């Protein structure tokens, strides 16, 4: 089993320091953000990706997912074309990292895209992306993040519309609860999403919205045992990736998350 850590709220104020922390703590996988290899100041993103791959390899790590920070809640032709072109470049960088999973956002709500068309918009962009992703062997893991895809029926409708083995989910165990779903409803959500899961964010905490309080794995109210059971029954064989937003020092918090995963996953 592989245990990962997301490059978010983690020790290390630079990418090299974060990677060293991950390796020295005992993680074997890292989820990176596209900004780790490509931002406005990166003149040669391909060279940057190759440099990052060298650092990852030298520490015995692998990249479990590359987060795209995209916005697919768009219907305007030019906006769709921009998002698809940007994603194509991210997929090429992901190949250089020897990573076959792109963690995609749904996107942000917009007046011009009513909620009834959220799934249509996301699916339309993903279908366009499959034209280049399929030859690359890239898969898209749609995250339940923010306002749009924490409405899990939207995720399910996207999967049905695209109907491709290359489009699935990133399961964040806390975000559905943060959004406002009850603990009881989470049981249903995990079970329905599990067959589509390519990647995970194992995260724990208490309550919703302004009352949300993050915790180390096993120290919150999330029924992580049920989430894991759903994933096992769906034959999930991907990385278990920790995300920590608790009150303790992040070096301590992520270490506790790894220990929990090693015991329970």
C-alpha positions in Angstrom: 0.0 0.0 0.0 1.2 3.5 -0.8 0.9 6.4 1.6 0.9 9.9 0.3 0.9 13.5 1.4 -0.5 16.5 -0.4 1.7 19.6 -0.9 -0.7 21.7 1.1 -0.5 23.0 4.7 2.6 20.8 5.0 6.0 21.4 6.5 8.6 23.0 4.3 8.5 26.5 2.9 10.0 25.3 -0.4 9.3 22.3 -2.6 12.6 20.7 -1.8 12.0 21.0 1.9 8.5 19.6 1.6 9.8 16.6 -0.4 12.5 16.0 2.2 10.0 16.1 5.0 7.7 13.6 3.1 10.6 11.1 2.5 12.1 11.4 6.0 8.7 11.0 7.7 8.0 7.8 5.8 5.6 8.8 3.0 6.3 7.2 -0.4 4.0 9.4 -2.6 3.3 13.1 -2.9 0.5 15.0 -4.6 1.9 18.2 -6.2 0.2 21.3 -7.6 0.7 22.5 -11.1 2.2 25.6 -9.6 5.1 23.4 -8.3 6.3 23.1 -11.9 4.4 25.9 -13.8 3.5 29.4 -12.8 3.7 32.8 -14.3 7.4 33.1 -13.6 8.3 29.7 -15.0 10.0 30.4 -18.4 10.6 26.7 -19.2 7.9 24.6 -17.4 9.1 21.3 -19.1 12.6 21.8 -17.7 11.1 22.7 -14.3 9.0 19.4 -14.4 12.1 17.4 -15.2 14.0 19.1 -12.3 11.1 18.3 -9.9 11.1 14.7 -11.2 14.8 14.4 -10.4 14.2 15.6 -6.8 11.3 13.2 -6.4 13.3 10.3 -7.7 16.4 11.1 -5.6 14.3 10.8 -2.4 12.6 7.5 -3.4 9.2 9.2 -3.9 6.6 9.2 -6.6 4.0 11.7 -7.7 0.5 10.2 -7.1 -1.4 13.1 -8.6 -0.9 16.6 -10.1 -3.5 19.1 -9.1 -4.6 21.3 -12.0 -6.5 24.1 -10.3 -8.8 24.4 -13.2 -12.3 25.7 -13.6 -14.6 23.6 -15.8 -17.9 25.4 -14.8 -17.9 27.2 -18.2 -20.1 27.0 -21.3 -18.8 29.9 -23.3 -16.8 28.5 -26.3 -13.7 30.6 -25.7 -13.7 29.8 -22.0 -13.9 26.1 -22.7 -11.2 26.3 -25.3 -8.9 28.1 -22.8 -9.5 25.5 -20.0 -9.0 22.6 -22.4 -5.7 24.0 -23.8 -4.4 24.7 -20.4 -5.2 21.2 -19.3 -3.4 19.7 -22.2 -0.2 21.5 -21.1 -0.7 20.3 -17.6 -1.1 16.7 -18.8 2.2 17.0 -20.7 3.9 18.2 -17.6 2.3 15.3 -15.7 3.8 12.8 -18.1 7.3 14.3 -17.4 6.6 13.6 -13.7 5.6 10.0 -14.5 2.2 10.7 -13.0 -1.0 9.5 -14.7 -3.6 11.1 -12.4 -4.7 14.8 -12.7 -6.8 16.0 -9.8 -9.3 18.3 -11.4 -11.6 20.8 -9.8 -15.2 21.2 -10.8 -15.0 24.9 -10.8 -16.7 27.9 -9.2 -20.4 28.8 -9.5 -21.2 31.6 -12.0 -24.3 33.5 -12.9 -24.0 32.4 -16.5 -23.9 28.7 -15.6 -27.0 27.7 -13.6 -26.7 24.8 -11.1 -28.8 22.7 -13.4 -26.0 22.9 -16.0 -22.9 22.4 -13.7 -22.5 18.7 -14.6 -23.1 19.5 -18.3 -20.3 22.1 -18.3 -17.8 20.0 -16.4 -18.5 16.9 -18.5 -18.2 18.9 -21.7 -14.7 20.1 -20.8 -13.6 16.6 -19.7 -14.9 15.1 -22.9 -12.8 17.6 -24.9 -9.7 16.7 -22.7 -10.1 13.0 -23.4 -9.0 13.6 -27.0 -5.4 14.2 -25.8 -5.5 12.4 -22.4 -6.4 9.0 -23.8 -3.2 8.6 -25.9 -1.2 9.9 -22.9 -2.7 7.4 -20.5 -3.8 10.2 -18.2 -6.8 9.9 -15.9 -8.9 12.7 -14.4 -9.9 12.5 -10.7 -12.7 15.0 -10.1 -12.4 16.3 -6.6 -15.3 17.1 -4.2 -14.0 20.6 -3.5 -15.7 23.9 -3.0 -19.4 24.5 -3.8 -20.0 22.6 -7.0 -18.8 19.0 -6.6 -19.5 18.7 -2.9 -23.0 18.3 -4.3 -22.2 14.7 -5.0 -25.0 14.1 -7.5 -23.1 16.6 -9.7 -20.1 14.3 -9.6 -22.2 11.2 -10.4 -23.9 13.0 -13.3 -20.5 14.0 -14.7 -19.3 10.4 -14.6 -22.5 9.2 -16.3 -22.3 11.9 -19.0 -18.6 11.3 -19.8 -18.8 7.5 -19.4 -15.1 6.9 -19.7 -12.7 4.7 -17.6 -10.4 7.7 -17.6 -12.7 10.0 -15.6 -13.3 9.3 -11.9 -13.1 10.8 -8.5 -10.7 12.1 -5.9 -12.5 11.2 -2.7 -11.9 13.8 0.1 -13.4 12.2 3.2 -14.0 15.5 5.0 -15.1 17.9 2.3 -18.7 16.5 2.0 -19.1 17.0 5.7 -17.6 20.5 5.6 -20.1 21.4 2.9 -22.9 20.5 5.2 -23.9 16.9 4.6 -24.8 14.9 7.7 -22.6 12.1 9.0 -25.4 9.7 8.1 -25.5 11.0 4.5 -21.7 10.5 4.2 -22.3 6.7 4.4 -24.4 6.8 1.3 -22.0 9.3 -0.5 -18.9 7.2 0.1 -20.6 4.1 -1.1 -21.9 5.7 -4.3 -18.6 7.5 -5.1 -16.2 4.6 -4.2 -16.5 2.7 -7.5 -15.2 5.8 -9.4 -12.3 6.7 -7.1 -8.8 7.1 -8.6 -7.2 9.0 -5.7 -7.9 10.0 -2.2 -7.6 12.8 0.4 -8.0 11.1 3.7 -9.0 14.0 6.0 -10.8 14.2 9.4 -12.4 16.9 11.5 -15.6 18.1 13.0 -18.7 20.0 11.8 -19.4 22.2 8.8 -18.6 25.6 7.2 -17.7 28.3 9.8 -17.8 25.6 12.6 -15.4 23.3 10.8 -12.3 22.1 12.8 -9.7 19.9 11.2 -8.1 17.1 13.1 -5.5 14.3 12.5 -6.9 11.1 11.0 -8.9 9.2 13.6 -9.3 12.1 15.9 -12.4 13.7 14.3 -16.0 12.6 13.7 -15.6 11.2 10.2 -16.3 7.4 9.9 -13.0 6.7 8.1 -13.4 2.9 8.7 -16.6 3.0 6.6 -14.9 5.1 3.9 -12.1 2.5 3.7 -14.6 -0.4 3.6 -16.4 1.2 0.7 -13.1 1.7 -1.2 -12.0 -1.9 -0.5 -15.3 -3.3 -1.7 -14.8 -1.2 -4.9 -11.3 -2.7 -5.3 -9.5 0.6 -4.9 -5.8 0.1 -5.3 -4.5 3.7 -5.5 -2.6 5.9 -3.0 -4.0 6.8 0.4 -3.1 10.5 0.5 -3.3 12.4 3.8 -4.5 16.0 4.1 -4.2 17.7 7.5 -5.9 21.0 8.6 -5.8 20.5 12.3 -4.5 22.8 15.1 -1.2 21.0 15.8 2.1 21.8 14.1 1.8 20.4 10.7 4.9 18.2 11.0 3.2 16.5 14.0 -0.2 16.4 12.4 0.9 14.8 9.2 3.1 12.3 11.1 0.1 11.3 13.1 -1.9 10.9 9.9 0.7 8.6 8.4 0.8 6.5 11.5 -3.0 6.1 11.4 -2.9 5.1 7.7 -0.1 2.6 8.3 -2.3 1.0 11.0 -5.7 1.2 9.3 -5.3 1.2 5.5 
